[in-house]
Amino acid sequence: MRFSILAMGLSCAMGSVSAQAASHQDVQKAVEQQQQPLLQTLETLVNVDSGTGYSTGLSDVEALLTKHLKALGAEVETYPAKTYGGNTLVGRLQGDGDRNIMLMIHYDTVFNEGAAKQRPFHIEDGRAYGPGVGDAKGGVAVILHSLEALKSLDFDDYGQVTVVFNPDEEKGSPGSHDLIHKLSADQDAVLVFEPTFADEGVDAVTVVTKGINYAFLEVKGRASHAGGAPEKGRNAIMELSHQLLQLDELGDPDKKTTLNWTVVEGGTKRNIIPEHATAEGDMRYFDSGEYERVLNEAQKITEHQRVEGTEVEFRLEKGRPPLPANPESQMLAEQAQKIYQELGLNLQAVEIGGGTDAAYAYHADADGPAVLESLGLVGGRYHSDEEFVLTDSVVPRLYLTTRMIMELSHEASRD
Ligand SMILES: [Zn+2]
């Protein structure tokens, strides 16, 4: 259910003149009291390995999350995720209002079994370190402890809060994206808790994410002895090289579409004309029409061959869709910016090149929820051994989510 822009504007104004002003301090106190408990939760979560597909670790984390959700008063359901395993957890809290809000993030990481033992959670100079500390166990902890803060404030003016924790985001969410899409259809707003970057010195939320497609180029030639009869061969590597140079300009700078060729393979032995060569490329885009355009252009371009007698095939597989620029995400970002201002802090609304599950929560039709991404902790070096989050970001981020839920619960009723 999508907010009408008018209703949203009115309710923002109402929010700022109603009882909210007096209670900002109460909220701040409540979230400050959650800072240490959040860091403890984060330590517990980070110290259990839960790389995508590592079923022992995933089920250990699942048990911790289930326990925490139930302690918050949530009904919890589990849905097995195909392909990589693990369960998606869906927790539901019933309130007294009529607005439905979904909070979602993944609990798998990119790190292998043993990483947590090697580099357990630790805090040094205002930075918390450990595998997945930002991406996205920090986001998991922000969700749980914002709900703790709301509970301590006796706040239940929402209709239903749905919490979704999925186990396979780092591999593209093959076993959870359908569920995310389905659950999000009934929401007024969906908040997603990927981390955000500390690099620029300004906190941010994300309103637009790029989509991802995977490009494949395959050339079949003919093998022959490179000394005895090279003329009888059809060199697949030469043809592949020619095609890659021709295909170098499939991107579109105006639309911010990129296609980078990142992997090549070909040939077997130095004295054999290679009969087979392949390449893989990474395509990122905002505009959903770009899939067709790139596919059509590439197919036309690859008709121009250099090595006669070779076969060339170009394929483009669809990955995560984009979260396109849309007014509802922009409205949520503006609401988040106002809330940050209550703390005297600035918040930017940015677009990012990475794809996230926020795209699966987005519905292109008029009934979809408003979606906002990157409400997790602030940090950097994600997916590396130096991954960190700023401990200073815990309180502002808890405050942001707690106040967002309060504001969204008090929106004027939907049309
Ligand atoms: Zn992530």
Residues whose N, C-alpha, C, O or C-beta is under 5 A from the ligand:
A	BS01	ZN	D135 A136 E194
